[in-house]
Amino acid sequence: MTKLAVGLQEAQEMTGISHFTLRRMVRLRKIKAARVGRRILIPVSELENLVKPGAAHETGEKGKRRAATLARGGKNA
């Protein structure tokens, strides 16, 4: 039987995305998740959509760090 959802630790292992980033994406509702008690469960289908080609553009994550750095007048401006 395949899992429908996984916790943050397993999601991190499956995708290579840090649990801090996954937690932030859940908080900002970039990916769907469910809370069961204190645990955050992310559907496997959401993780598959997240890592498919072009998904960074769809979630709006690509380029945010550079835009924030440029807005602050930081390095590489």
HULINZI-V349909 format. One record per residue. RES is the residue in one small letter. SS is DSSP state (H for helix, E for strand, C for the rest). PHI is phi in whole degrees, 0 to 359 (999 if undefined). D_CENTER is the distance of its C-alpha to the mean C-alpha in Angstrom with 2 decimals. Layout:
BEGIN
RES;SS;PHI;D_CENTER
RES;SS;PHI;D_CENTER
END
This chain:
BEGIN
m;C;999;25.01
t;C;274;21.35
k;C;284;18.69
l;C;273;17.16
a;E;213;14.34
v;E;226;13.31
g;E;283;12.69
l;H;299;10.12
q;H;298;12.56
e;H;291;13.01
a;H;297;9.41
q;H;297;9.34
e;H;294;12.67
m;H;288;11.93
t;H;255;9.24
g;C;82;10.23
i;C;264;6.96
s;C;298;8.32
h;H;293;8.32
f;H;295;8.66
t;H;293;5.47
l;H;299;3.90
r;H;298;7.03
r;H;295;6.89
m;H;295;4.41
v;H;294;6.83
r;H;299;9.59
l;C;275;9.39
r;C;61;9.23
k;C;281;6.85
i;C;228;6.39
k;C;281;9.57
a;C;204;10.54
a;E;231;14.01
r;E;259;15.75
v;E;237;18.68
g;C;67;20.65
r;C;265;18.57
r;E;272;16.13
i;E;258;12.68
l;E;245;12.52
i;E;248;9.89
p;E;300;11.94
v;H;301;12.24
s;H;298;12.69
e;H;294;9.22
l;H;293;8.02
e;H;296;11.03
n;H;294;10.37
l;H;294;7.03
v;H;263;9.18
k;C;291;12.37
p;C;304;14.27
g;C;88;13.73
a;H;291;10.26
a;H;300;9.28
h;H;292;12.34
e;H;295;11.70
t;H;275;8.59
g;C;82;10.65
e;C;282;8.65
k;C;295;11.50
g;C;87;14.40
k;H;295;13.38
r;H;296;14.39
r;H;296;17.57
a;H;298;18.44
a;H;293;18.21
t;H;296;20.35
l;H;294;22.81
a;H;295;23.12
r;C;275;24.14
g;C;75;26.57
g;C;284;25.00
k;C;301;25.51
n;C;67;25.55
a;C;284;26.51
END
